[in-house]
Amino acid sequence: MNRSATPNNVLHRVVTLSAPAQKLPMPTVYLDRDKYLAGYFNPNMPERLTMAWEWPAGVPVPDTVTITVTGQIYKLRDNVYGASGWFDRDPVATVDLPVEKAP
């Protein structure tokens, strides 16, 4: 949940997928309520989302992937510039999920 005073879009940094040796592109994020592409998230408004990663052609699909959720902290004033921003924290959750292989 965005607890700042302004919209933000840090989701692609907060939720990561274990990847093959190649770097995966950023995921596409959809709002579950209307299936539109998610842009910035509004303060204090929880949203249900779906994230989709494009898998590289020719790379075998694993049986499971690991999703890691990293914490973020919002600071009204940072210690260096005195500006507001979101700052990375330690991972707060990890889950291994099975991958359904489409034909």
Buried (B, 14 or more C-beta within 10 A) or exposed (E): EBEBEEEBEBBEEBBBBBBEEEEBEEBEBBBEEEEEEBEEBBEEEEBEBEBEBEBEEEEEEBEEBEBBEBEBEBEEEEEEEEEEBBEEEEEEEEEEEEEEEEE
